[in-house]
Amino acid sequence: MPEDGAYERGVSAGEIAQRLHDHDRHFEALNGSLGDVAAELRGLTLAVQRLGDAAESDRATVITTATALEKAAQARRDTSESRWSPTAKVIAIIGALAAVATVVTLVLANLHR
């Protein structure tokens, strides 16, 4: 006689066996469902890892782009703030005077014809 008193409560061995069989089928179904959940979690874990990698790559791209833009802006500022050296000023003045003298000479030559 079982120690739990199943027979005293009127539960037959067949009913107990059927309950155990039903419980076994239920556990098998749960194990299958848990396997599906585990597979889905692995897929989600990979997707999250890919998102993290993409975010890291985007962050590096943004930093590189920002650095390049800052260098370009600094180069523009350096170029716009540069001053003419005295030698460059003398050469520019001589070139401008030569151009004006050439134009005046051509105009006077054409007037005397």
N, CA, C and O atoms as a printed pandas DataFrame, in Angstrom:
     atom_number atom_name residue_name chain_id  residue_number  x_coord  y_coord  z_coord
0              1         N          MET        A               1    0.833   -1.175    0.000
1              2        CA          MET        A               1    0.000    0.000    0.000
2              3         C          MET        A               1    0.882    1.244    0.000
3              4         O          MET        A               1    1.852    1.305    0.756
4              5         N          PRO        A               2    0.559    2.265   -0.855
5              6        CA          PRO        A               2    1.385    3.469   -0.886
6              7         C          PRO        A               2    1.310    4.239    0.420
7              8         O          PRO        A               2    0.315    4.201    1.143
8              9         N          GLU        A               3    2.410    4.943    0.694
9             10        CA          GLU        A               3    2.488    5.677    1.955
10            11         C          GLU        A               3    1.684    6.970    1.943
11            12         O          GLU        A               3    1.330    7.483    3.005
12            13         N          ASP        A               4    1.385    7.513    0.748
13            14        CA          ASP        A               4    0.684    8.796    0.702
14            15         C          ASP        A               4   -0.815    8.661    0.923
15            16         O          ASP        A               4   -1.509    9.673    1.025
16            17         N          GLY        A               5   -1.320    7.469    0.998
17            18        CA          GLY        A               5   -2.731    7.272    1.276
18            19         C          GLY        A               5   -3.622    7.420    0.066
19            20         O          GLY        A               5   -4.812    7.699    0.218
20            21         N          ALA        A               6   -3.084    7.242   -1.149
21            22        CA          ALA        A               6   -3.880    7.403   -2.357
22            23         C          ALA        A               6   -5.016    6.388   -2.408
23            24         O          ALA        A               6   -6.132    6.712   -2.816
24            25         N          TYR        A               7   -4.726    5.168   -1.994
25            26        CA          TYR        A               7   -5.772    4.144   -2.039
26            27         C          TYR        A               7   -6.879    4.434   -1.035
27            28         O          TYR        A               7   -8.048    4.137   -1.282
28            29         N          GLU        A               8   -6.492    5.026    0.119
29            30        CA          GLU        A               8   -7.518    5.358    1.099
30            31         C          GLU        A               8   -8.446    6.445    0.576
31            32         O          GLU        A               8   -9.614    6.510    0.959
32            33         N          ARG        A               9   -7.928    7.290   -0.291
33            34        CA          ARG        A               9   -8.762    8.368   -0.848
34            35         C          ARG        A               9   -9.539    7.878   -2.058
35            36         O          ARG        A               9  -10.335    8.632   -2.617
36            37         N          GLY        A              10   -9.337    6.672   -2.465
37            38        CA          GLY        A              10  -10.097    6.122   -3.570
38            39         C          GLY        A              10   -9.441    6.323   -4.925
39            40         O          GLY        A              10  -10.114    6.227   -5.951
40            41         N          VAL        A              11   -8.146    6.600   -4.951
41            42        CA          VAL        A              11   -7.446    6.797   -6.206
42            43         C          VAL        A              11   -6.807    5.473   -6.581
43            44         O          VAL        A              11   -6.065    4.888   -5.792
44            45         N          SER        A              12   -7.093    5.006   -7.774
45            46        CA          SER        A              12   -6.564    3.718   -8.202
46            47         C          SER        A              12   -5.175    3.871   -8.787
47            48         O          SER        A              12   -4.747    4.972   -9.134
48            49         N          ALA        A              13   -4.482    2.755   -8.892
49            50        CA          ALA        A              13   -3.145    2.755   -9.476
50            51         C          ALA        A              13   -3.193    3.207  -10.917
51            52         O          ALA        A              13   -2.265    3.870  -11.382
52            53         N          GLY        A              14   -4.247    2.869  -11.636
53            54        CA          GLY        A              14   -4.393    3.302  -13.041
54            55         C          GLY        A              14   -4.524    4.814  -13.152
55            56         O          GLY        A              14   -3.964    5.436  -14.054
56            57         N          GLU        A              15   -5.268    5.389  -12.224
57            58        CA          GLU        A              15   -5.420    6.852  -12.237
58            59         C          GLU        A              15   -4.095    7.533  -11.919
59            60         O          GLU        A              15   -3.762    8.561  -12.509
60            61         N          ILE        A              16   -3.360    6.973  -11.005
61            62        CA          ILE        A              16   -2.045    7.531  -10.659
62            63         C          ILE        A              16   -1.114    7.412  -11.848
63            64         O          ILE        A              16   -0.389    8.354  -12.168
64            65         N          ALA        A              17   -1.126    6.258  -12.508
65            66        CA          ALA        A              17   -0.276    6.063  -13.685
66            67         C          ALA        A              17   -0.660    7.046  -14.792
67            68         O          ALA        A              17    0.208    7.599  -15.468
68            69         N          GLN        A              18   -1.966    7.260  -14.974
69            70        CA          GLN        A              18   -2.412    8.202  -16.012
70            71         C          GLN        A              18   -1.966    9.620  -15.675
71            72         O          GLN        A              18   -1.528   10.364  -16.553
72            73         N          ARG        A              19   -2.077    9.989  -14.415
73            74        CA          ARG        A              19   -1.621   11.329  -14.000
74            75         C          ARG        A              19   -0.126   11.486  -14.242
75            76         O          ARG        A              19    0.326   12.508  -14.760
76            77         N          LEU        A              20    0.638   10.464  -13.863
77            78        CA          LEU        A              20    2.086   10.536  -14.098
78            79         C          LEU        A              20    2.396   10.641  -15.584
79            80         O          LEU        A              20    3.276   11.400  -15.988
80            81         N          HIS        A              21    1.672    9.876  -16.395
81            82        CA          HIS        A              21    1.877    9.946  -17.839
82            83         C          HIS        A              21    1.542   11.349  -18.365
83            84         O          HIS        A              21    2.275   11.902  -19.185
84            85         N          ASP        A              22    0.432   11.914  -17.887
85            86        CA          ASP        A              22    0.054   13.276  -18.307
86            87         C          ASP        A              22    1.107   14.295  -17.884
87            88         O          ASP        A              22    1.437   15.215  -18.633
88            89         N          HIS        A              23    1.633   14.115  -16.662
89            90        CA          HIS        A              23    2.682   15.022  -16.189
90            91         C          HIS        A              23    3.946   14.892  -17.048
91            92         O          HIS        A              23    4.588   15.888  -17.380
92            93         N          ASP        A              24    4.292   13.645  -17.400
93            94        CA          ASP        A              24    5.467   13.434  -18.263
94            95         C          ASP        A              24    5.283   14.141  -19.612
95            96         O          ASP        A              24    6.205   14.793  -20.103
96            97         N          ARG        A              25    4.089   14.009  -20.210
97            98        CA          ARG        A              25    3.829   14.682  -21.495
98            99         C          ARG        A              25    3.900   16.200  -21.330
99           100         O          ARG        A              25    4.418   16.906  -22.195
100          101         N          HIS        A              26    3.379   16.683  -20.222
101          102        CA          HIS        A              26    3.418   18.136  -19.957
102          103         C          HIS        A              26    4.869   18.620  -19.829
103          104         O          HIS        A              26    5.226   19.657  -20.387
104          105         N          PHE        A              27    5.713   17.866  -19.092
105          106        CA          PHE        A              27    7.120   18.238  -18.959
106          107         C          PHE        A              27    7.846   18.192  -20.294
107          108         O          PHE        A              27    8.689   19.048  -20.565
108          109         N          GLU        A              28    7.536   17.213  -21.130
109          110        CA          GLU        A              28    8.144   17.134  -22.461
110          111         C          GLU        A              28    7.774   18.363  -23.295
111          112         O          GLU        A              28    8.616   18.930  -23.991
112          113         N          ALA        A              29    6.508   18.762  -23.214
113          114        CA          ALA        A              29    6.069   19.954  -23.955
114          115         C          ALA        A              29    6.775   21.201  -23.433
115          116         O          ALA        A              29    7.190   22.065  -24.206
116          117         N          LEU        A              30    6.906   21.282  -22.102
117          118        CA          LEU        A              30    7.611   22.425  -21.521
118          119         C          LEU        A              30    9.072   22.450  -21.957
119          120         O          LEU        A              30    9.602   23.509  -22.292
120          121         N          ASN        A              31    9.718   21.301  -21.953
121          122        CA          ASN        A              31   11.120   21.234  -22.372
122          123         C          ASN        A              31   11.267   21.684  -23.824
123          124         O          ASN        A              31   12.214   22.396  -24.157
124          125         N          GLY        A              32   10.348   21.279  -24.683
125          126        CA          GLY        A              32   10.391   21.719  -26.080
126          127         C          GLY        A              32   10.199   23.223  -26.192
127          128         O          GLY        A              32   10.882   23.896  -26.965
128          129         N          SER        A              33    9.253   23.744  -25.402
129          130        CA          SER        A              33    9.009   25.192  -25.424
130          131         C          SER        A              33   10.223   25.951  -24.908
131          132         O          SER        A              33   10.599   26.985  -25.460
132          133         N          LEU        A              34   10.830   25.434  -23.853
133          134        CA          LEU        A              34   12.016   26.096  -23.304
134          135         C          LEU        A              34   13.169   26.059  -24.296
135          136         O          LEU        A              34   13.956   27.002  -24.369
136          137         N          GLY        A              35   13.275   24.973  -25.062
137          138        CA          GLY        A              35   14.306   24.907  -26.111
138          139         C          GLY        A              35   14.073   25.976  -27.168
139          140         O          GLY        A              35   15.018   26.612  -27.637
140          141         N          ASP        A              36   12.805   26.173  -27.544
141          142        CA          ASP        A              36   12.477   27.226  -28.517
142          143         C          ASP        A              36   12.812   28.607  -27.957
143          144         O          ASP        A              36   13.350   29.458  -28.665
144          145         N          VAL        A              37   12.491   28.820  -26.687
145          146        CA          VAL        A              37   12.789   30.108  -26.056
146          147         C          VAL        A              37   14.303   30.342  -26.015
147          148         O          VAL        A              37   14.773   31.451  -26.266
148          149         N          ALA        A              38   15.059   29.287  -25.696
149          150        CA          ALA        A              38   16.516   29.419  -25.644
150          151         C          ALA        A              38   17.075   29.764  -27.023
151          152         O          ALA        A              38   17.979   30.592  -27.131
152          153         N          ALA        A              39   16.552   29.140  -28.072
153          154        CA          ALA        A              39   17.012   29.446  -29.437
154          155         C          ALA        A              39   16.692   30.896  -29.800
155          156         O          ALA        A              39   17.516   31.586  -30.401
156          157         N          GLU        A              40   15.507   31.350  -29.436
157          158        CA          GLU        A              40   15.136   32.742  -29.705
158          159         C          GLU        A              40   16.048   33.710  -28.951
159          160         O          GLU        A              40   16.455   34.738  -29.492
160          161         N          LEU        A              41   16.363   33.377  -27.704
161          162        CA          LEU        A              41   17.249   34.238  -26.913
162          163         C          LEU        A              41   18.642   34.308  -27.525
163          164         O          LEU        A              41   19.272   35.365  -27.520
164          165         N          ARG        A              42   19.128   33.175  -28.056
165          166        CA          ARG        A              42   20.437   33.208  -28.717
166          167         C          ARG        A              42   20.391   34.150  -29.911
167          168         O          ARG        A              42   21.318   34.930  -30.126
168          169         N          GLY        A              43   19.298   34.079  -30.698
169          170        CA          GLY        A              43   19.142   34.974  -31.843
170          171         C          GLY        A              43   19.091   36.429  -31.411
171          172         O          GLY        A              43   19.701   37.294  -32.039
172          173         N          LEU        A              44   18.357   36.694  -30.335
173          174        CA          LEU        A              44   18.261   38.068  -29.829
174          175         C          LEU        A              44   19.601   38.558  -29.297
175          176         O          LEU        A              44   19.959   39.723  -29.470
176          177         N          THR        A              45   20.332   37.666  -28.654
177          178        CA          THR        A              45   21.651   38.035  -28.138
178          179         C          THR        A              45   22.570   38.441  -29.284
179          180         O          THR        A              45   23.298   39.428  -29.183
180          181         N          LEU        A              46   22.535   37.681  -30.369
181          182        CA          LEU        A              46   23.353   38.028  -31.536
182          183         C          LEU        A              46   22.920   39.359  -32.142
183          184         O          LEU        A              46   23.756   40.165  -32.549
184          185         N          ALA        A              47   21.610   39.583  -32.200
185          186        CA          ALA        A              47   21.108   40.847  -32.758
186          187         C          ALA        A              47   21.551   42.026  -31.901
187          188         O          ALA        A              47   21.950   43.062  -32.432
188          189         N          VAL        A              48   21.486   41.879  -30.591
189          190        CA          VAL        A              48   21.916   42.953  -29.691
190          191         C          VAL        A              48   23.418   43.197  -29.842
191          192         O          VAL        A              48   23.868   44.343  -29.821
192          193         N          GLN        A              49   24.191   42.122  -29.994
193          194        CA          GLN        A              49   25.636   42.269  -30.189
194          195         C          GLN        A              49   25.928   43.028  -31.480
195          196         O          GLN        A              49   26.796   43.900  -31.517
196          197         N          ARG        A              50   25.182   42.681  -32.550
197          198        CA          ARG        A              50   25.370   43.391  -33.823
198          199         C          ARG        A              50   25.017   44.870  -33.686
199          200         O          ARG        A              50   25.699   45.729  -34.246
200          201         N          LEU        A              51   23.955   45.165  -32.944
201          202        CA          LEU        A              51   23.579   46.571  -32.725
202          203         C          LEU        A              51   24.670   47.302  -31.955
203          204         O          LEU        A              51   24.998   48.448  -32.265
204          205         N          GLY        A              52   25.228   46.640  -30.956
205          206        CA          GLY        A              52   26.318   47.258  -30.194
206          207         C          GLY        A              52   27.529   47.517  -31.070
207          208         O          GLY        A              52   28.155   48.573  -30.983
208          209         N          ASP        A              53   27.858   46.541  -31.923
209          210        CA          ASP        A              53   28.997   46.716  -32.826
210          211         C          ASP        A              53   28.748   47.859  -33.805
211          212         O          ASP        A              53   29.648   48.648  -34.093
212          213         N          ALA        A              54   27.511   47.941  -34.315
213          214        CA          ALA        A              54   27.177   49.019  -35.251
214          215         C          ALA        A              54   27.254   50.376  -34.557
215          216         O          ALA        A              54   27.734   51.347  -35.141
216          217         N          ALA        A              55   26.787   50.446  -33.323
217          218        CA          ALA        A              55   26.853   51.710  -32.577
218          219         C          ALA        A              55   28.304   52.112  -32.343
219          220         O          ALA        A              55   28.653   53.286  -32.463
220          221         N          GLU        A              56   29.144   51.144  -32.009
221          222        CA          GLU        A              56   30.574   51.424  -31.803
222          223         C          GLU        A              56   31.217   51.946  -33.085
223          224         O          GLU        A              56   32.008   52.889  -33.060
224          225         N          SER        A              57   30.866   51.320  -34.201
225          226        CA          SER        A              57   31.408   51.744  -35.496
226          227         C          SER        A              57   30.924   53.157  -35.848
227          228         O          SER        A              57   31.702   53.987  -36.317
228          229         N          ASP        A              58   29.638   53.418  -35.617
229          230        CA          ASP        A              58   29.095   54.754  -35.886
230          231         C          ASP        A              58   29.772   55.804  -35.017
231          232         O          ASP        A              58   30.071   56.905  -35.482
232          233         N          ARG        A              59   30.010   55.467  -33.771
233          234        CA          ARG        A              59   30.669   56.407  -32.857
234          235         C          ARG        A              59   32.071   56.739  -33.366
235          236         O          ARG        A              59   32.483   57.899  -33.352
236          237         N          ALA        A              60   32.798   55.722  -33.814
237          238        CA          ALA        A              60   34.152   55.950  -34.340
238          239         C          ALA        A              60   34.098   56.808  -35.601
239          240         O          ALA        A              60   34.946   57.679  -35.795
240          241         N          THR        A              61   33.108   56.567  -36.457
241          242        CA          THR        A              61   32.955   57.364  -37.683
242          243         C          THR        A              61   32.654   58.818  -37.352
243          244         O          THR        A              61   33.207   59.729  -37.968
244          245         N          VAL        A              62   31.787   59.030  -36.391
245          246        CA          VAL        A              62   31.434   60.399  -35.993
246          247         C          VAL        A              62   32.660   61.130  -35.444
247          248         O          VAL        A              62   32.894   62.294  -35.767
248          249         N          ILE        A              63   33.426   60.448  -34.627
249          250        CA          ILE        A              63   34.626   61.075  -34.053
250          251         C          ILE        A              63   35.618   61.412  -35.153
251          252         O          ILE        A              63   36.190   62.502  -35.161
252          253         N          THR        A              64   35.828   60.479  -36.090
253          254        CA          THR        A              64   36.759   60.718  -37.195
254          255         C          THR        A              64   36.290   61.887  -38.046
255          256         O          THR        A              64   37.090   62.747  -38.414
256          257         N          THR        A              65   35.001   61.925  -38.361
257          258        CA          THR        A              65   34.449   63.007  -39.183
258          259         C          THR        A              65   34.561   64.347  -38.463
259          260         O          THR        A              65   34.947   65.349  -39.065
260          261         N          ALA        A              66   34.227   64.363  -37.188
261          262        CA          ALA        A              66   34.315   65.607  -36.426
262          263         C          ALA        A              66   35.750   66.119  -36.369
263          264         O          ALA        A              66   35.992   67.322  -36.477
264          265         N          THR        A              67   36.693   65.209  -36.200
265          266        CA          THR        A              67   38.106   65.595  -36.164
266          267         C          THR        A              67   38.537   66.179  -37.506
267          268         O          THR        A              67   39.223   67.200  -37.552
268          269         N          ALA        A              68   38.133   65.530  -38.598
269          270        CA          ALA        A              68   38.489   66.020  -39.934
270          271         C          ALA        A              68   37.866   67.391  -40.201
271          272         O          ALA        A              68   38.521   68.268  -40.765
272          273         N          LEU        A              69   36.620   67.579  -39.804
273          274        CA          LEU        A              69   35.956   68.873  -39.993
274          275         C          LEU        A              69   36.642   69.960  -39.171
275          276         O          LEU        A              69   36.807   71.084  -39.644
276          277         N          GLU        A              70   37.040   69.633  -37.952
277          278        CA          GLU        A              70   37.729   70.611  -37.112
278          279         C          GLU        A              70   39.069   71.006  -37.725
279          280         O          GLU        A              70   39.440   72.180  -37.716
280          281         N          LYS        A              71   39.799   70.015  -38.261
281          282        CA          LYS        A              71   41.081   70.321  -38.905
282          283         C          LYS        A              71   40.880   71.196  -40.135
283          284         O          LYS        A              71   41.659   72.118  -40.375
284          285         N          ALA        A              72   39.829   70.909  -40.922
285          286        CA          ALA        A              72   39.553   71.715  -42.117
286          287         C          ALA        A              72   39.184   73.143  -41.723
287          288         O          ALA        A              72   39.622   74.098  -42.365
288          289         N          ALA        A              73   38.381   73.289  -40.672
289          290        CA          ALA        A              73   38.000   74.624  -40.215
290          291         C          ALA        A              73   39.226   75.388  -39.719
291          292         O          ALA        A              73   39.368   76.583  -39.979
292          293         N          GLN        A              74   40.103   74.697  -39.008
293          294        CA          GLN        A              74   41.323   75.342  -38.520
294          295         C          GLN        A              74   42.206   75.764  -39.686
295          296         O          GLN        A              74   42.795   76.845  -39.658
296          297         N          ALA        A              75   42.302   74.928  -40.704
297          298        CA          ALA        A              75   43.106   75.279  -41.878
298          299         C          ALA        A              75   42.528   76.506  -42.578
299          300         O          ALA        A              75   43.276   77.379  -43.018
300          301         N          ARG        A              76   41.192   76.577  -42.683
301          302        CA          ARG        A              76   40.554   77.766  -43.287
302          303         C          ARG        A              76   40.849   79.008  -42.455
303          304         O          ARG        A              76   41.155   80.068  -43.001
304          305         N          ARG        A              77   40.756   78.875  -41.137
305          306        CA          ARG        A              77   41.039   80.028  -40.276
306          307         C          ARG        A              77   42.498   80.455  -40.422
307          308         O          ARG        A              77   42.798   81.645  -40.512
308          309         N          ASP        A              78   43.400   79.476  -40.444
309          310        CA          ASP        A              78   44.819   79.803  -40.587
310          311         C          ASP        A              78   45.087   80.515  -41.905
311          312         O          ASP        A              78   45.869   81.465  -41.951
312          313         N          THR        A              79   44.443   80.060  -42.981
313          314        CA          THR        A              79   44.640   80.666  -44.296
314          315         C          THR        A              79   44.063   82.079  -44.338
315          316         O          THR        A              79   44.692   82.992  -44.875
316          317         N          SER        A              80   42.881   82.259  -43.780
317          318        CA          SER        A              80   42.254   83.583  -43.834
318          319         C          SER        A              80   42.961   84.583  -42.926
319          320         O          SER        A              80   42.908   85.786  -43.180
320          321         N          GLU        A              81   43.611   84.114  -41.887
321          322        CA          GLU        A              81   44.288   85.010  -40.950
322          323         C          GLU        A              81   45.743   85.273  -41.326
323          324         O          GLU        A              81   46.417   86.080  -40.687
324          325         N          SER        A              82   46.223   84.596  -42.356
325          326        CA          SER        A              82   47.633   84.795  -42.713
326          327         C          SER        A              82   47.825   86.191  -43.313
327          328         O          SER        A              82   46.930   86.705  -43.984
328          329         N          ARG        A              83   48.969   86.794  -43.079
329          330        CA          ARG        A              83   49.272   88.149  -43.556
330          331         C          ARG        A              83   50.306   88.066  -44.676
331          332         O          ARG        A              83   51.058   87.100  -44.807
332          333         N          TRP        A              84   50.300   89.108  -45.454
333          334        CA          TRP        A              84   51.273   89.180  -46.543
334          335         C          TRP        A              84   52.633   89.581  -45.972
335          336         O          TRP        A              84   52.744   90.479  -45.136
336          337         N          SER        A              85   53.631   88.904  -46.439
337          338        CA          SER        A              85   54.980   89.292  -46.012
338          339         C          SER        A              85   55.378   90.560  -46.768
339          340         O          SER        A              85   54.784   90.852  -47.806
340          341         N          PRO        A              86   56.370   91.328  -46.279
341          342        CA          PRO        A              86   56.802   92.541  -46.985
342          343         C          PRO        A              86   57.253   92.240  -48.420
343          344         O          PRO        A              86   56.972   93.021  -49.329
344          345         N          THR        A              87   57.941   91.129  -48.628
345          346        CA          THR        A              87   58.387   90.772  -49.979
346          347         C          THR        A              87   57.192   90.533  -50.890
347          348         O          THR        A              87   57.191   90.976  -52.039
348          349         N          ALA        A              88   56.162   89.828  -50.382
349          350        CA          ALA        A              88   54.970   89.558  -51.186
350          351         C          ALA        A              88   54.256   90.855  -51.530
351          352         O          ALA        A              88   53.727   90.995  -52.633
352          353         N          LYS        A              89   54.234   91.804  -50.602
353          354        CA          LYS        A              89   53.595   93.092  -50.865
354          355         C          LYS        A              89   54.341   93.845  -51.966
355          356         O          LYS        A              89   53.705   94.407  -52.858
356          357         N          VAL        A              90   55.676   93.868  -51.923
357          358        CA          VAL        A              90   56.475   94.573  -52.934
358          359         C          VAL        A              90   56.251   93.952  -54.310
359          360         O          VAL        A              90   56.065   94.664  -55.297
360          361         N          ILE        A              91   56.269   92.617  -54.369
361          362        CA          ILE        A              91   56.065   91.939  -55.654
362          363         C          ILE        A              91   54.671   92.236  -56.192
363          364         O          ILE        A              91   54.519   92.458  -57.394
364          365         N          ALA        A              92   53.652   92.246  -55.342
365          366        CA          ALA        A              92   52.285   92.530  -55.781
366          367         C          ALA        A              92   52.179   93.964  -56.298
367          368         O          ALA        A              92   51.518   94.206  -57.308
368          369         N          ILE        A              93   52.810   94.901  -55.631
369          370        CA          ILE        A              93   52.764   96.301  -56.076
370          371         C          ILE        A              93   53.470   96.455  -57.416
371          372         O          ILE        A              93   52.960   97.126  -58.313
372          373         N          ILE        A              94   54.652   95.831  -57.560
373          374        CA          ILE        A              94   55.385   95.919  -58.826
374          375         C          ILE        A              94   54.556   95.301  -59.946
375          376         O          ILE        A              94   54.497   95.855  -61.044
376          377         N          GLY        A              95   53.917   94.164  -59.685
377          378        CA          GLY        A              95   53.073   93.527  -60.708
378          379         C          GLY        A              95   51.906   94.404  -61.092
379          380         O          GLY        A              95   51.578   94.517  -62.273
380          381         N          ALA        A              96   51.269   95.031  -60.112
381          382        CA          ALA        A              96   50.128   95.902  -60.401
382          383         C          ALA        A              96   50.567   97.126  -61.189
383          384         O          ALA        A              96   49.883   97.526  -62.131
384          385         N          LEU        A              97   51.711   97.737  -60.818
385          386        CA          LEU        A              97   52.215   98.907  -61.558
386          387         C          LEU        A              97   52.587   98.535  -62.988
387          388         O          LEU        A              97   52.362   99.315  -63.914
388          389         N          ALA        A              98   53.162   97.333  -63.171
389          390        CA          ALA        A              98   53.526   96.892  -64.522
390          391         C          ALA        A              98   52.270   96.690  -65.357
391          392         O          ALA        A              98   52.251   97.045  -66.535
392          393         N          ALA        A              99   51.228   96.130  -64.769
393          394        CA          ALA        A              99   49.978   95.920  -65.499
394          395         C          ALA        A              99   49.352   97.255  -65.886
395          396         O          ALA        A              99   48.880   97.415  -67.012
396          397         N          VAL        A             100   49.342   98.214  -64.965
397          398        CA          VAL        A             100   48.774   99.537  -65.266
398          399         C          VAL        A             100   49.601  100.221  -66.353
399          400         O          VAL        A             100   49.029  100.819  -67.264
400          401         N          ALA        A             101   50.940  100.149  -66.280
401          402        CA          ALA        A             101   51.803  100.774  -67.292
402          403         C          ALA        A             101   51.567  100.151  -68.660
403          404         O          ALA        A             101   51.576  100.851  -69.672
404          405         N          THR        A             102   51.354   98.832  -68.698
405          406        CA          THR        A             102   51.098   98.164  -69.977
406          407         C          THR        A             102   49.776   98.636  -70.568
407          408         O          THR        A             102   49.694   98.914  -71.764
408          409         N          VAL        A             103   48.761   98.726  -69.752
409          410        CA          VAL        A             103   47.449   99.169  -70.248
410          411         C          VAL        A             103   47.537  100.611  -70.741
411          412         O          VAL        A             103   47.009  100.936  -71.804
412          413         N          VAL        A             104   48.195  101.470  -69.980
413          414        CA          VAL        A             104   48.330  102.877  -70.391
414          415         C          VAL        A             104   49.106  102.969  -71.698
415          416         O          VAL        A             104   48.722  103.740  -72.578
416          417         N          THR        A             105   50.178  102.213  -71.851
417          418        CA          THR        A             105   50.988  102.230  -73.068
418          419         C          THR        A             105   50.157  101.789  -74.278
419          420         O          THR        A             105   50.223  102.402  -75.344
420          421         N          LEU        A             106   49.373  100.718  -74.098
421          422        CA          LEU        A             106   48.529  100.238  -75.194
422          423         C          LEU        A             106   47.470  101.255  -75.588
423          424         O          LEU        A             106   47.211  101.472  -76.772
424          425         N          VAL        A             107   46.869  101.869  -74.600
425          426        CA          VAL        A             107   45.827  102.878  -74.886
426          427         C          VAL        A             107   46.451  104.070  -75.613
427          428         O          VAL        A             107   45.874  104.552  -76.588
428          429         N          LEU        A             108   47.606  104.557  -75.173
429          430        CA          LEU        A             108   48.257  105.694  -75.839
430          431         C          LEU        A             108   48.718  105.332  -77.242
431          432         O          LEU        A             108   48.634  106.162  -78.148
432          433         N          ALA        A             109   49.194  104.133  -77.437
433          434        CA          ALA        A             109   49.644  103.698  -78.755
434          435         C          ALA        A             109   48.463  103.642  -79.718
435          436         O          ALA        A             109   48.603  103.995  -80.889
436          437         N          ASN        A             110   47.320  103.208  -79.244
437          438        CA          ASN        A             110   46.139  103.128  -80.100
438          439         C          ASN        A             110   45.562  104.524  -80.377
439          440         O          ASN        A             110   44.929  104.712  -81.416
440          441         N          LEU        A             111   45.751  105.474  -79.518
441          442        CA          LEU        A             111   45.248  106.822  -79.732
442          443         C          LEU        A             111   46.073  107.558  -80.783
443          444         O          LEU        A             111   45.521  108.396  -81.495
444          445         N          HIS        A             112   47.350  107.286  -80.910
445          446        CA          HIS        A             112   48.214  107.987  -81.858
446          447         C          HIS        A             112   48.122  107.416  -83.251
447          448         O          HIS        A             112   48.781  107.971  -84.130
448          449         N          ARG        A             113   47.454  106.477  -83.521
449          450        CA          ARG        A             113   47.380  105.905  -84.872
450          451         C          ARG        A             113   46.414  106.603  -85.721
451          452         O          ARG        A             113   46.238  106.240  -86.884
